[in-house]
Amino acid sequence: MEYYSTGEICNIMKKIYLDNSATTQVDPRVLEAMLPYLKDEYGNPGSIHSFGQKALSAVDEARDKVARFFNCSAQEIIFTGCATESNNLAILGTVNHFLNQEKKVHIITSAIEHPSVLEVFKALKNKGQVEVDFCPVDKYGIIKIEALKELIKDNTVLISIMYVNNEVGSIQPIAEIGKLIKEVREKRGKTELPIRFHVDAVQAINCLSCNVDELGADFLSFSGHKIYAPKGVGALYIRRGIKIEPLMYGGHYEYNLRPGTLNVPYIVALGKAVELAAEDREAETKKLQKTKDKLITKISEIEDIRFNGDLEKQIPSLINVSFKKAEGESILMMLDMEGIAISTGSACSSGSLEPSHVLTAMGVKPEWSHGSIRISLGRFNTEDEVDYFIEKLKTIISKLRAMAP
């Protein structure tokens, strides 16, 4: 009889990753593009010798790729360390720029934002530096446009709304919000406070158009590790002519907005990942939607469940579903023991024992919220993996319900 160690059993066991909204595998094509800049082309892009200029050329090429994706100029793209940094730079940079106004300025976000936006707004509110409002959403996790319109004041200088919610996948009416903000801006005229529009597009890059003019965005944030590039790189689009204050000082890089030597290999990786997102979007979206439809059909065979959000107004890669009499954390751990990775919500807030702030804002009751899981598909998932997942999920739900009091 053969005996295996715990580590060997883990290696033998099937491994299925269905948590792509938390982070993605680095695409081999992205890895191939960045490797030379980790090994051979290691020059500092701030140096004027040939080593440095070769690195700078690679950064410029990546910046051009990102700019083409957003339909903007290369000078409007700022490379950062992640989307959290991009969000903070857009929000705090705008607020700090207007802090010395005669009257206190006002900013608005939604009740379902990612913590990297929501916590910034809460911190500003607690400090009493600005007026802050949180716009409600409907039962599907979609921003209420009329409610947003009513919140706008004469001193509103920033509205920050995510493109796609990271927990339930709901697509927000960003272009419609952009038009509303444009109308407000035109009514105010040039002598009054300007109003800016920030969009957290982290979950949108792989499957939605991110043309900044069509969206009406003044700022747009995204991260590399959600689009098959490494962790540790992101970018912020800033519309030409808009002034913000830097959060850090110490160098001329990124138009004096983000000091520090540029992370050339990761920036190259980001450029390649964005290029692939544009090339593969149509085929990838169709594949993901087909797989999602199959998942919905199979999960619907389980009794006492509810899908969170409007299935017709979500990205094709994400499903959030709640199971009665089965805790989400227990489902996650038992699936993990079968080699399957899913989530109970945002990776940045999953350590909390509180009900999801997103589901709560949507009016989902705690008994349903605590039984919710997030399944997020990606580029490398297969039909066989989905079949295996469904088989294990049904067994686990039955076990948990049998143990429930």
N, C-alpha and C positions, 0 to 999 in steps of 0.2 A: 504494500500500500504506500502511495506517495503522499508526503505531507508538504504543505506549502505554508510559508510565512504570511503574515498579514500583508506585507508589501507585495509579495508575489501574487496573492489573491487579487489585490487591487489592480495589478498589471494585467492579469488574465481577464478580469471583468470588463464588460463592454463600457465604454466611456461616451456619454452623449451630452453635449453642451447646448442647452436651451436657455441661456441667459445672456444673449447677445446685446440686450439693451443696457446691461451693466458694463460690458466690455466685449471686444471681439478678438478673435485670433488674428495675428498679423498675416496678411495675405503674402504668399511666397513671392509674388511679383513686387510687392512693396519692399520686402526684405532684400530682394536682389538689387533693387534700385538704391537702397541706403547703404549697403555693405561697403562699397568702395570708400565712402566718406567716414567709415569707422576704422578702416584699415590703412588705405594708401593716401587718400586725398584729405589729410587731416589739418590743413591750413586754417588759420583764423581769418574769417572773412573781413575783418577790420584791418588786416595787414596789406601793404601795397606791393609786396613781392608776389612772384608767380604762384606760390602755394596759396597765399591768401586770396588772390584774384580768382583762382580756380574755384575755391570754396564759395566766394561771393557770386560767381556766375551761376553756381548750382542753386543758391538761395534765390537769386533773381528769376531763374527758370521756374522754381517752385511757386514763387509769388505770382508769376504770370499765369500759371495753371489754376491757382486758386481764384485769381481775378476773373479769368474767363468763365469759371464755374458760376460765379456770382454776378457776372455781367457788369463788372466795375473796372476801374483802373487799378494797376498794381500798387500805386501810391496810397490806395485806400485800404490795403491789407496790412495788419499788424500781427506778427507772429508772437505767440505767448506760450506758456507752459501747459495750458489746459483750458477747457471751457470755463471752469470756475474762475480762473484768473481773468479771462476775457469778460465774463459777466461783471466781476467786481470792478474792472477798469472802466467799463461802459457806465455802470451805475454810479459808483463813487466819483469817477472822473467828471461826470456831468454835474452831480450834486456839488462837488467842491468848486466847480467853475462858477456856480451861481450862488454860493453861500453868502457872498457879500452884498447881495441885493438889499434894497430898503425893506422889503417884506419877505417873510419866510416863504420858501418855495415849497411846492407840492409835487409829490410823485405817486404813481399808481402802478400796482401789479395785480396779478390774479391770486386767488386763494389756493391754486393748485401748482404753483411753481416749484421747480427744483430747489433744494435747500441753498444752492449757491446764489440764488436770486432772493428767495423768501427770507433767508436769515440776514441778508444784507439790509433788506427793507425793515425787518424787525429791529435790527441794531440801530438803524437811523432813527426809527420811531422812538425807541427807548432813550436815545440820547437827546431827543427833543430838538434835533437840528433842523428837521424838515417836517412838513405835514405828510402823512402817509395814509393811503387807502388801499384796501384789498378788494378787488372786484369779485363778486360771486360768479359761480358757474351753474349750469343747469344739471339735471339728473344724469346727463350723459358725459359730463365733464367738459362742456363747451362754454366758452366765455359768453356772458350775457351782454350783447352789444349795447342795448338800451341802458342797462345799469352802468356800463362803462362810460357812456355818453354823459350820464347824469353826474358822474363823479368828477368830470373835468372842470377845473376852476380857472380863473384868470391867471393864477400863479402856478399852474401845472407846467412843469418843465420836462418831465420824463414819464413815459408809459412803457412798462416792460412786460411783454407777454410771450410765453413760450410758443413755438410753432407746433410742436407735438408733445403731449404730456408723456412723461417717461414711465408712468405706472399703468395707465389704461390705454395709451396710444391715441387718444382723441386729437384730431387735427383741428387747430384753431383757425378761425376766419381772419387770418393775418392780413390779406389784401384788403378786406373790408375795413379792418381796424386802421390800416394805413391810410385809406381814403378819408376816414373820419378825422384822423389827426391832421391830414393835409388841409381839410376844410377849416378846422380850428385855427391852424397856422395862418391861413389866408385871411380869415376874419380878423385876427389880431393885428396883422400888419407888421411892418418892420420896427416900429417904435416900442412895441410891447415885448414881453418875455417870449422867446421861442419855445416850441414844444418839440421834444425829440421822441423817437420811437425805437426801442431796443427789442430785438427778437433773439431769444435763445433757440437756436436751430439744431441743437445737438442730435436729436432723434429724427430729424427731417432729411438730412443730407443724402441718405441712401435711396430714398424713394420719392421725394417731392422736389418740385422746382424751387430754386432758391435765388431767382432773379431779384436782386434787391430793389430795382425800380418797380417791378410789378408788385412786389410786396409793400413798397413804400417804407422800407426800413432805413433808419439812419445808422443803426448799429446792428450787427448780426454776429453771434458767437457760435463757435463749434469746436469740437475736439477730435483729435486724431484716433484715439483708441476706440471710438464708436464706429469707425469706418475702415477698420482693418489696417490701421497704422499703429505704431507703438504708443504706450502711455507716455505722457510727458511732453506733448506738443499740442498746440491748439492755435486758433487765430481769431482775430476780431476785425470785422469790416467796420470802418468809420467813414461815413459819407464826407466827401471833399468839402472843406470849408467849415466843418463843425469843430469847435474848440472844446477840449476837455483837459483836466489837470492830470498829470501823471501820478501814479501811486508810489513810484520809487524813483530815486535819482542816482546818477552815477555813470552816465554814458550817453553817447549820441545815437545809439542803435534805435531802430524802429521809430525814426522821426522824433526822437527824444521822449517817447512815451513808454518805452520798455527797455531799461538799461540791462546790460549783461551780454556777454558774448553769445552770439547766435548758435543754437544747437543744430548745426548743419545737417548731420545724418537724419535727424528726426524731421527737420523741415523738408528735406528731400523726400522722405517717406510720406509726409503729409501731402505734398504736391502730387506724388504718384497715386496715393489713395483717392484723392479728389478726382484725378483724371480717370481712374478706373470706375469710380462711382458714376460719372457722367456716361462713360462708354457702356457700362453694364446695366444701367438703371431699368430700361424697358424689359429686358429679358429676366432680370433678377426679380423685379416687381411681380411679373406674371407667375414665376416659380413660387415665390413666397405666398402669394394670394391663393394659389392652388393648394399649397400645403396647409395654410391657415384654414381654408374651407374644410379640408379633410379633418383637421383637428376639432373644429367646431362641431362637425357632424358626429364624430366619435365621442367627444366629451358630452354632447347633448344626450347620449344614451344613458348617462348616469343620472339618477334621480336627485331631486333637491339641490339644484345648482342655480346659479345666476351668472350671466356674463355681465361684466361691468363696463359701461360705456355703450355707445351706439356702434354696432359692428360694421355699419356702412360708412361711418365717418372716422375710421381708425386707419393707421398705417397697416400694411399687409403683414408685417413681421411680428405683431404683438397681440397677445390675448391675455386679458385679466379675468379670471373666473373664481367665484366663491362657492365653497361646498358647505352645506349645513352639517353640523355635528362632526366636523373634521378641521382641526386647527391648521392654518397655513404653515406654521413653523414645523409641525409634525410631518406634514406632507413633504415639505422640503427635505427634512432630515432622512426620511425613509426612502425618498427618491435618490438622495445622495448615496445611500447605502447600496443602491442598485446601479450606481455609476452615472446617474442622471442629474444634471445641474439645472435648477430653475431658481426663481426668486419669489419673495413674498411682497415685493415692491421695489422702490428705488434702492440701489446698492448703497447710496449715501445716507439712507435713513432706516435701513433694515435692522439695525441693531436696537431700535426703539421698541419698547413693549406697548406703546400707545397705538391705537388704531391709525391706519393710514390717513394722513391729513387730506390726501386727494379724495379718497372714498368718503371721508366724513364731509368734505365740502360738497360732494355730489349727493349727499343725503342718504348714503348707505349706512344701515344700522350696524352697530358693533358686532352683533352675532354673525352677520355676513362678512363684515370687514376682516374679522380675525380668521376667517376660513378662506381668505383669498390668496391666490398665487398668480405670478406673472410668468407667462411662457413667451420667450422672445426668440424668434427664428433668425437664422443668419445665412450667409452665402454658402456655407459648407455643410449645412444640414441635409440629410437624405430622407427619402420616403421610408426606408427601413428603420431609421432612427425614430421616426414618428410612430410607426407601428409598435415598436418596442416600448416606447414611452407610454402610449395609450394602454397597452397590456399591463404594465406595472402600475400605472396610475389607478386603474379600476380596482386592482387587487388591494392597493394601499388604502383607498377610500373605504372599501368594504371592511378592512381590518380596523381602521380607526373608528368607524361607526359602530362596529361590534363591541369595541372597548368603551365607547362613550356611555356615560351614566344615563 
